[in-house]
Amino acid sequence: MEITFGKHKGKSTELVFFESPDYVNWILSKSQAKGQMAMVYNDILRLIKKFDSANFTVNCHTEQCNKIATYCTIHRRNSNMINWWCDDCEPYQLKSTPGMLEVIRNFGDALNYVNNNSGNNDLTSLIQQLARAKGLPEDIDENEAQAFFI
């Protein structure tokens, strides 16, 4: 869907989802919107559902494990410490302090992590890392963004 207003006018909701998750977060606060804004809001909800249902393609962090990851953990004080895990492996094997790892499985988890532990400037990086772990290349264009959601 093409956005027809504001700073992302002319871009698809799919591309904006990956390039500007902070904008997606802002749109989510507009649940009572009317007209075009309501259409974008509903499309964002559709994209989140599709994004969340896409499987990860990266392997579990545990050396002997050959399974595909089902989630990642991120350290509450160091957002650069992201590791991917399957449901059978223990993320605290890396000797992190108990309670310091946040489990991220979907868009909502990422949004909650950023809102509770840092700021929106980290949301873009985190969503892009999740997207790459779901098979998207690092630099995506309009066509790749739209194809992801088909």
C-alpha positions as CSV (number, residue, x, y, z in Angstrom):
1,M,0.0,0.0,0.0
2,E,1.3,3.4,-0.9
3,I,1.4,6.1,1.8
4,T,-0.2,9.3,0.5
5,F,0.6,11.7,3.2
6,G,3.4,13.0,5.5
7,K,7.1,12.4,5.3
8,H,6.8,8.9,3.8
9,K,4.4,10.0,1.0
10,G,4.9,7.9,-2.1
11,K,6.6,5.0,-0.3
12,S,5.0,1.7,0.4
13,T,4.0,0.6,3.9
14,E,6.2,-2.5,3.3
15,L,9.3,-0.5,2.7
16,V,8.6,2.0,5.5
17,F,8.1,-1.0,7.8
18,F,11.8,-1.9,7.4
19,E,13.3,1.5,6.9
20,S,11.3,3.4,9.6
21,P,9.9,1.2,12.4
22,D,9.7,4.3,14.6
23,Y,7.1,5.6,12.1
24,V,5.3,2.2,12.4
25,N,5.3,2.7,16.1
26,W,3.8,6.2,15.7
27,I,1.1,4.8,13.4
28,L,0.2,2.2,16.0
29,S,-0.7,5.0,18.4
30,K,-3.3,6.2,15.9
31,S,-5.9,3.4,16.4
32,Q,-8.8,6.0,16.3
33,A,-7.6,7.4,13.0
34,K,-10.0,8.1,10.1
35,G,-9.6,8.0,6.3
36,Q,-6.1,7.4,4.8
37,M,-4.4,7.2,8.2
38,A,-6.9,4.4,9.2
39,M,-6.0,2.5,6.0
40,V,-2.3,2.8,6.7
41,Y,-2.9,1.7,10.4
42,N,-4.8,-1.4,9.2
43,D,-2.1,-2.2,6.7
44,I,0.6,-1.9,9.3
45,L,-1.3,-4.4,11.5
46,R,-1.4,-6.8,8.5
47,L,2.4,-6.3,8.0
48,I,3.2,-7.0,11.6
49,K,1.1,-10.2,11.5
50,K,3.0,-11.4,8.4
51,F,6.4,-10.4,9.8
52,D,5.7,-12.2,13.0
53,S,4.6,-15.4,11.2
54,A,7.8,-15.5,9.0
55,N,10.3,-18.1,10.3
56,F,13.8,-17.3,11.1
57,T,16.5,-18.7,8.7
58,V,19.5,-18.4,11.0
59,N,21.0,-21.2,13.1
60,C,20.8,-21.5,16.8
61,H,23.9,-20.0,18.6
62,T,24.8,-23.2,20.4
63,E,27.7,-24.8,18.6
64,Q,26.5,-28.4,18.6
65,C,22.9,-27.4,17.8
66,N,21.9,-27.7,14.1
67,K,18.4,-26.3,14.6
68,I,17.0,-23.1,13.2
69,A,16.6,-20.3,15.7
70,T,13.1,-19.4,16.9
71,Y,14.0,-16.3,18.8
72,C,16.9,-14.0,19.8
73,T,18.0,-12.6,23.1
74,I,19.3,-9.1,23.6
75,H,21.1,-7.9,26.6
76,R,19.2,-5.2,28.5
77,R,22.3,-3.0,28.9
78,N,24.0,-3.8,25.6
79,S,21.8,-3.8,22.6
80,N,24.7,-5.0,20.4
81,M,24.7,-8.4,22.2
82,I,22.1,-10.3,20.1
83,N,22.2,-14.1,19.9
84,W,19.9,-16.5,18.1
85,W,18.4,-19.6,19.9
86,C,16.2,-22.5,19.2
87,D,13.6,-23.5,21.9
88,D,15.8,-26.3,23.1
89,C,18.9,-24.3,24.0
90,E,19.6,-22.2,27.0
91,P,20.5,-18.6,26.3
92,Y,22.1,-18.2,29.8
93,Q,24.9,-20.6,28.8
94,L,26.8,-17.5,27.8
95,K,27.1,-16.6,31.5
96,S,24.9,-13.6,31.3
97,T,23.5,-12.3,34.6
98,P,20.1,-13.8,35.3
99,G,17.3,-11.5,34.2
100,M,19.5,-9.4,31.9
101,L,18.4,-11.0,28.7
102,E,15.3,-10.0,26.8
103,V,13.6,-12.5,24.6
104,I,12.6,-11.2,21.2
105,R,10.3,-13.4,19.0
106,N,8.3,-10.7,17.1
107,F,7.7,-7.1,16.3
108,G,5.9,-6.5,19.6
109,D,8.7,-7.9,21.7
110,A,11.2,-5.6,19.8
111,L,9.0,-2.6,20.4
112,N,8.6,-3.4,24.1
113,Y,12.4,-3.9,24.5
114,V,13.1,-0.6,22.9
115,N,10.4,1.3,24.8
116,N,11.6,-0.2,28.1
117,N,15.3,-0.2,27.7
118,S,16.5,2.3,25.2
119,G,14.9,4.6,22.7
120,N,13.4,4.5,19.2
121,N,16.8,5.0,17.6
122,D,17.5,1.3,18.4
123,L,14.2,0.1,16.9
124,T,15.3,0.4,13.3
125,S,18.4,-1.6,13.9
126,L,16.6,-4.3,15.8
127,I,13.8,-4.7,13.3
128,Q,16.4,-4.8,10.5
129,Q,18.4,-7.5,12.3
130,L,15.2,-9.5,12.8
131,A,14.4,-9.1,9.1
132,R,17.8,-10.3,8.0
133,A,17.4,-13.3,10.3
134,K,14.1,-14.0,8.5
135,G,15.9,-14.0,5.1
136,L,15.9,-10.4,3.9
137,P,19.2,-9.0,2.5
138,E,20.9,-6.1,4.4
139,D,19.9,-3.5,1.8
140,I,16.3,-3.9,0.5
141,D,14.4,-2.1,-2.1
142,E,10.7,-1.6,-2.7
143,N,10.3,-4.8,-4.6
144,E,12.1,-7.0,-1.9
145,A,10.1,-5.3,0.9
146,Q,6.8,-6.0,-0.9
147,A,7.8,-9.6,-1.8
148,F,8.6,-10.4,1.8
149,F,4.9,-9.8,2.7
150,I,3.3,-11.8,0.0
